[in-house]
Amino acid sequence: MDEFWSQLSTISPIDWFAMLTGIAGVYLSIKEKTLAWLLFILCYIAYVYISFRESYFAFGGMNVIFVAVASYGWYQWTKSTQDNTADEVRISHLPANRRWLVATFICIGTIGIGWTLAQTGEARLPYYDAFATSCALVAQWMLSRKHIENWIFWILSDLVYLVFFFNDRIWPSVILFAVFTLLAVKGWLTWKPKLTTSIIQPDSQK
């Protein structure tokens, strides 16, 4: 325990910053607060640095993409708040005709990104990294559209990275991803009663 607290006290401020903004962002997204996206952007920028520092290159690249996806999510949620139109983003299930696309994306992403990382000779656990990255990319897009299944894919991704950071004894990130996992479960339970029963027009699923 003494070693744990000793290591915790030497952690870089950027790790703590990523942890706090990440937790706050997930909590606010569960509450459907638009401010969540600003905190996500700050968290992802911090994790670009952290992931490349620790040689998790897919994770780093994922967070670069996440900055753009979070900006899209911010725009979509802000638009829904301002305009009560047919394009309003509401909690819903992932459309059935997109489930195979999601599965295909994850498979191709895991194999393609994993193989590419493996060729560098520097990446650690490249296929696990690629799988978690692919799941998280899908989850982030689903969150921007308020598809409830986003929480399932966050849990899958978070558990993989939780193991990664635990093995490296990066304690703020261990705490962060443990909390992320619990918050994803809470997100599912909180959103489930809010599922819309109305028909979503095709244009609103773009």
C-alpha positions in Angstrom: 0.0 0.0 0.0 2.9 2.4 0.8 4.3 1.7 -2.7 0.9 2.4 -4.2 0.7 5.8 -2.6 4.3 6.6 -3.4 3.8 5.8 -7.1 0.5 7.8 -7.1 2.2 10.9 -5.7 4.7 10.9 -8.6 2.2 10.7 -11.4 2.3 13.5 -14.0 -0.3 16.2 -13.7 -1.5 15.5 -17.3 -2.5 12.0 -16.2 -4.6 13.5 -13.4 -6.1 16.0 -15.8 -7.1 13.3 -18.3 -8.6 11.3 -15.5 -10.7 14.1 -14.1 -11.9 15.5 -17.4 -12.7 12.0 -18.6 -14.8 11.0 -15.6 -16.7 14.4 -15.6 -17.3 14.0 -19.4 -18.8 10.5 -19.0 -20.9 11.6 -16.1 -22.3 14.6 -18.0 -23.0 12.5 -21.1 -25.1 10.1 -19.0 -27.1 13.2 -18.0 -27.2 14.3 -21.7 -25.4 17.5 -21.0 -23.7 19.2 -24.0 -20.8 20.3 -21.9 -19.7 16.7 -21.8 -18.2 17.1 -25.3 -15.9 19.9 -24.3 -14.5 17.8 -21.4 -14.1 14.8 -23.8 -12.1 16.9 -26.2 -9.7 18.0 -23.4 -9.5 14.4 -22.1 -8.6 13.1 -25.6 -6.0 15.7 -26.2 -4.3 14.7 -22.9 -4.5 11.0 -23.8 -2.9 11.6 -27.2 0.2 12.5 -25.2 -0.2 9.7 -22.6 -0.7 7.0 -25.1 2.2 7.8 -27.3 4.4 8.1 -24.2 3.4 4.6 -23.3 3.7 3.2 -26.9 0.0 2.4 -27.3 -0.1 3.8 -30.8 -3.6 2.7 -31.8 -4.9 4.2 -28.6 -3.1 7.5 -29.5 -4.4 7.5 -33.0 -7.9 6.8 -31.7 -7.8 9.8 -29.4 -6.7 12.1 -32.3 -9.8 10.9 -34.2 -11.9 11.2 -31.0 -11.2 15.0 -31.0 -12.9 15.2 -34.4 -15.8 12.9 -33.4 -16.3 14.7 -30.1 -16.6 18.0 -32.1 -19.3 16.3 -34.3 -21.1 15.0 -31.1 -21.0 18.5 -29.6 -22.5 19.9 -32.8 -25.2 17.3 -32.9 -26.2 17.6 -29.3 -26.2 21.4 -29.4 -28.3 21.3 -32.6 -30.8 19.1 -30.8 -30.9 21.4 -27.8 -31.6 24.5 -30.0 -33.9 22.9 -32.6 -36.8 20.7 -31.6 -37.1 19.2 -35.1 -37.2 15.8 -36.8 -33.4 15.8 -36.7 -33.4 15.9 -32.9 -30.9 13.3 -31.5 -32.8 11.1 -29.1 -31.9 8.0 -27.1 -32.6 5.0 -29.4 -31.3 1.6 -30.4 -28.8 1.1 -33.1 -30.8 0.5 -36.3 -30.8 -3.2 -37.2 -29.4 -2.6 -40.7 -26.3 -1.0 -39.2 -25.4 -3.8 -36.8 -23.5 -5.8 -39.4 -21.7 -2.7 -40.5 -20.5 -2.2 -36.9 -19.4 -5.8 -36.6 -17.6 -5.6 -39.9 -15.9 -2.4 -38.9 -14.6 -3.9 -35.6 -13.3 -7.0 -37.3 -11.6 -5.2 -40.1 -10.3 -2.6 -37.6 -8.9 -5.2 -35.2 -7.1 -7.1 -38.0 -6.0 -4.1 -40.0 -4.9 -1.8 -37.3 -3.4 -4.8 -35.3 -1.4 -6.0 -38.2 -0.1 -2.5 -39.0 1.0 -2.0 -35.4 2.6 -5.4 -35.3 4.8 -4.5 -38.2 6.3 -1.6 -36.4 7.9 -3.9 -33.9 7.4 -1.3 -31.2 3.7 -1.5 -30.4 2.6 -3.6 -27.3 -0.2 -6.1 -27.6 -1.1 -4.7 -31.0 -4.3 -6.8 -31.7 -5.8 -6.1 -28.2 -5.0 -2.5 -28.6 -6.6 -2.5 -32.1 -9.7 -4.3 -30.8 -10.2 -1.8 -28.0 -9.6 1.1 -30.3 -12.2 -0.2 -32.8 -14.8 -0.7 -30.1 -14.2 2.7 -28.7 -14.4 4.4 -32.1 -17.8 2.7 -32.7 -18.9 3.6 -29.2 -17.9 7.3 -29.6 -19.9 7.5 -32.9 -22.9 5.8 -31.2 -22.7 8.2 -28.3 -22.9 11.2 -30.7 -26.1 9.7 -32.1 -27.3 8.6 -28.6 -27.6 4.9 -29.6 -27.8 3.1 -26.2 -25.5 0.3 -27.4 -22.6 2.8 -27.1 -22.4 1.8 -23.4 -21.8 -1.9 -24.3 -18.9 -1.1 -26.6 -17.4 1.4 -24.0 -17.4 -1.4 -21.5 -15.5 -3.7 -23.9 -12.9 -1.1 -24.7 -12.5 0.2 -21.2 -11.9 -3.3 -19.8 -9.0 -3.9 -22.2 -7.4 -0.6 -21.4 -8.0 -1.1 -17.7 -5.8 -4.2 -18.0 -3.2 -2.4 -20.0 -2.8 0.4 -17.5 -2.9 -1.9 -14.5 0.0 -3.9 -15.9 1.9 -0.7 -16.4 1.0 0.6 -12.9 -0.3 3.9 -14.3 -2.7 4.4 -11.4 -4.7 7.4 -12.5 -5.5 5.7 -15.7 -6.4 2.5 -13.8 -8.7 4.5 -11.7 -10.1 6.3 -14.7 -10.9 3.2 -16.7 -12.3 1.4 -13.7 -14.6 4.4 -13.2 -15.3 4.5 -16.9 -16.5 0.9 -16.8 -18.8 1.5 -13.9 -20.1 4.7 -15.5 -20.8 2.8 -18.7 -22.9 0.3 -16.8 -24.7 3.3 -15.1 -25.2 4.9 -18.5 -26.9 1.8 -19.9 -29.2 1.6 -16.8 -30.0 5.3 -16.9 -30.7 5.5 -20.7 -32.7 2.3 -20.9 -35.9 3.7 -19.5 -35.6 6.7 -21.8 -35.5 4.8 -25.0 -37.6 6.5 -27.6 -40.5 4.6 -29.0 -41.1 6.9 -31.9 -39.9 6.2 -35.4 -36.6 7.9 -36.3 -36.5 9.2 -39.8 -33.6 8.0 -42.0 -32.1 11.5 -42.3 -31.6 11.7 -38.5 -29.3 8.7 -38.6 -26.6 10.2 -40.7 
